Amino acid sequence: MYVCSCFGVTEQQVKDHAAAGACTPRQIASACKAGTDCGGCVRTIQAMLGRGACPRRELLDRKQTPATAAVPAPVSEPASGLPEAA
């Protein structure tokens, strides 16, 4: 079935580009021009891509999330728990 009638792009072609690493409608458009003329197929392409596993997206998510959480340094207090007298 055709997804993009402007450029004759089929569902299988979109799936093939997605399998090759295209994770967004913009990346699909770069690969095959689907969605760049009338734009009527962009929502269909978005639905086909979904939010499933994507190697590029996973790499971006890892770069944006710190690998280890920073642990604040403990605050030193007097041994008695009371302020020190001057």
C-alpha positions in Angstrom: 0.0 0.0 0.0 1.2 3.5 -0.8 2.0 5.8 2.2 3.1 8.8 0.0 1.2 9.1 -3.2 3.2 12.2 -4.2 6.4 10.2 -4.5 5.0 6.6 -4.7 6.5 5.5 -1.4 5.1 2.3 0.0 4.7 1.0 3.5 7.5 -1.5 2.9 9.9 1.2 1.8 9.2 3.2 5.0 9.7 0.1 7.1 13.0 -0.6 5.2 14.3 2.9 5.9 13.2 2.6 9.6 15.1 -0.7 9.8 18.1 1.0 8.4 18.0 3.6 11.1 15.6 6.3 10.2 13.7 7.1 13.4 11.8 10.2 12.6 9.6 11.4 9.7 12.3 13.9 8.8 14.8 11.1 8.4 12.3 9.1 6.3 11.9 12.3 4.2 15.7 12.5 3.7 15.8 8.9 2.6 12.9 8.9 0.1 11.2 12.3 0.0 8.0 11.0 1.6 6.2 13.8 3.4 8.0 16.6 1.6 5.4 17.6 -0.9 1.8 17.9 0.4 2.5 16.5 3.9 -0.5 14.3 3.9 1.4 11.2 4.8 3.5 12.6 7.7 1.0 11.4 10.3 0.9 8.0 8.8 4.7 7.8 8.8 4.7 9.0 12.5 2.2 6.2 13.3 4.3 3.6 11.5 7.5 4.7 13.3 5.8 4.8 16.7 8.0 5.2 19.8 9.6 1.8 19.5 13.3 0.9 19.8 15.5 3.0 17.7 19.3 2.7 17.9 19.9 6.4 17.1 17.2 7.5 19.6 18.7 5.2 22.3 22.1 6.8 21.7 20.7 10.3 22.0 18.8 9.4 25.2 22.0 8.0 26.7 24.0 11.2 25.9 21.3 13.4 27.5 21.0 11.4 30.7 24.1 11.5 33.0 25.7 8.1 33.4 26.0 8.5 37.2 24.0 10.7 39.5 26.1 13.2 41.4 26.0 12.6 45.1 26.1 15.7 47.3 29.0 15.9 49.7 27.9 15.4 53.4 27.7 18.5 55.5 30.0 18.3 58.5 28.3 19.0 61.8 29.7 19.3 65.3 29.8 16.0 67.2 27.2 17.1 69.7 24.7 18.3 67.1 24.7 21.7 68.8 26.4 24.8 67.4 29.9 25.3 68.7 30.3 28.1 71.3 32.6 30.8 70.4 
